[in-house]
Amino acid sequence: MTCSPKQVLTKVGDMEQHVYFIQKGLVRKFFYRDQEEVTVQISMEGDLVSSSVSFLSGVPSEFVIETLEPCTLAFFTKSSLETMYDFSANFEKMGRLISLEWMLYKERWDIIRMVRSPKERFIQLLAEKPGLLHRVPQKYIASMLNIKPETLSRYKKLMAEASENT
């Protein structure tokens, strides 16, 4: 499917029925804390995105998933996944691997957010997704890293100065 920027794929309260594979573009996953949007994931080409707890357990989503850029997405639905599982043990193994990847990603980022300093979180993001800073509004990246936008600006400036001096 193709999507325009700011297209909502999943709303809070929806029963998630899709897992999206991003072929082109950026997708953001966030929740609301009072009136504030808190970004928990920014996904790009090659990534999977879904409200995974809702998808896997059938409870309403606590997240909003929206596109940030024009996107090309492949997806499978919960019902098509169940059909594939019934059809072949290989598909069932694929489903387990996808679930494992979600858990590993989530736990890795939870540890990074809880244990590492703000600067270390920034450096980790640069290492894992170097082009993201040029494609995503600063407020979303700052929210995902749990830092203030001003702090993110300072880190970006320090990195730019460091690269000029090398």
VENQUIWO-V986044 format. One record per residue. RES is the residue in three letters. D_CENTER is the distance of its C-alpha to the mean C-alpha in Angstrom with 2 decimals. Layout:
res=RES d_center=D_CENTER
res=RES d_center=D_CENTER
This chain:
res=MET d_center=18.24
res=THR d_center=18.00
res=CYS d_center=16.47
res=SER d_center=17.44
res=PRO d_center=15.49
res=LYS d_center=14.69
res=GLN d_center=15.05
res=VAL d_center=13.86
res=LEU d_center=12.89
res=THR d_center=12.95
res=LYS d_center=14.89
res=VAL d_center=15.72
res=GLY d_center=18.50
res=ASP d_center=17.68
res=MET d_center=18.10
res=GLU d_center=15.08
res=GLN d_center=16.82
res=HIS d_center=14.32
res=VAL d_center=11.88
res=TYR d_center=10.75
res=PHE d_center=11.09
res=ILE d_center=10.44
res=GLN d_center=13.87
res=LYS d_center=13.90
res=GLY d_center=11.96
res=LEU d_center=8.74
res=VAL d_center=6.60
res=ARG d_center=5.56
res=LYS d_center=5.43
res=PHE d_center=8.53
res=PHE d_center=11.91
res=TYR d_center=15.40
res=ARG d_center=17.64
res=ASP d_center=20.96
res=GLN d_center=20.45
res=GLU d_center=17.71
res=GLU d_center=14.07
res=VAL d_center=11.93
res=THR d_center=8.40
res=VAL d_center=6.52
res=GLN d_center=2.94
res=ILE d_center=3.58
res=SER d_center=3.98
res=MET d_center=7.75
res=GLU d_center=10.88
res=GLY d_center=11.28
res=ASP d_center=7.86
res=LEU d_center=7.75
res=VAL d_center=5.90
res=SER d_center=8.27
res=SER d_center=9.76
res=SER d_center=10.98
res=VAL d_center=13.78
res=SER d_center=15.12
res=PHE d_center=15.03
res=LEU d_center=16.73
res=SER d_center=19.11
res=GLY d_center=19.92
res=VAL d_center=19.45
res=PRO d_center=18.31
res=SER d_center=14.69
res=GLU d_center=14.16
res=PHE d_center=11.03
res=VAL d_center=10.89
res=ILE d_center=8.65
res=GLU d_center=10.06
res=THR d_center=10.57
res=LEU d_center=11.32
res=GLU d_center=13.67
res=PRO d_center=15.85
res=CYS d_center=13.98
res=THR d_center=15.45
res=LEU d_center=13.78
res=ALA d_center=15.45
res=PHE d_center=15.11
res=PHE d_center=17.14
res=THR d_center=18.33
res=LYS d_center=19.23
res=SER d_center=22.88
res=SER d_center=22.63
res=LEU d_center=20.96
res=GLU d_center=23.85
res=THR d_center=26.33
res=MET d_center=25.08
res=TYR d_center=25.38
res=ASP d_center=28.92
res=PHE d_center=29.75
res=SER d_center=28.99
res=ALA d_center=28.33
res=ASN d_center=26.30
res=PHE d_center=23.78
res=GLU d_center=23.76
res=LYS d_center=23.14
res=MET d_center=20.19
res=GLY d_center=18.71
res=ARG d_center=19.36
res=LEU d_center=17.74
res=ILE d_center=14.47
res=SER d_center=14.70
res=LEU d_center=15.64
res=GLU d_center=12.73
res=TRP d_center=10.35
res=MET d_center=12.85
res=LEU d_center=13.20
res=TYR d_center=9.64
res=LYS d_center=9.69
res=GLU d_center=13.20
res=ARG d_center=12.89
res=TRP d_center=10.54
res=ASP d_center=12.86
res=ILE d_center=15.77
res=ILE d_center=14.73
res=ARG d_center=14.34
res=MET d_center=17.57
res=VAL d_center=19.74
res=ARG d_center=19.17
res=SER d_center=20.57
res=PRO d_center=18.72
res=LYS d_center=20.06
res=GLU d_center=18.97
res=ARG d_center=15.32
res=PHE d_center=15.69
res=ILE d_center=17.46
res=GLN d_center=14.96
res=LEU d_center=12.19
res=LEU d_center=14.97
res=ALA d_center=15.91
res=GLU d_center=12.67
res=LYS d_center=11.55
res=PRO d_center=14.89
res=GLY d_center=14.69
res=LEU d_center=11.76
res=LEU d_center=14.37
res=HIS d_center=16.42
res=ARG d_center=14.02
res=VAL d_center=12.14
res=PRO d_center=14.35
res=GLN d_center=15.28
res=LYS d_center=14.95
res=TYR d_center=11.15
res=ILE d_center=11.00
res=ALA d_center=13.84
res=SER d_center=12.38
res=MET d_center=9.34
res=LEU d_center=12.20
res=ASN d_center=14.50
res=ILE d_center=17.12
res=LYS d_center=19.23
res=PRO d_center=18.84
res=GLU d_center=22.34
res=THR d_center=21.44
res=LEU d_center=18.68
res=SER d_center=21.44
res=ARG d_center=23.84
res=TYR d_center=21.71
res=LYS d_center=21.16
res=LYS d_center=24.91
res=LEU d_center=25.81
res=MET d_center=23.83
res=ALA d_center=25.52
res=GLU d_center=28.87
res=ALA d_center=28.44
res=SER d_center=27.75
res=GLU d_center=30.78
res=ASN d_center=32.94
res=THR d_center=32.22
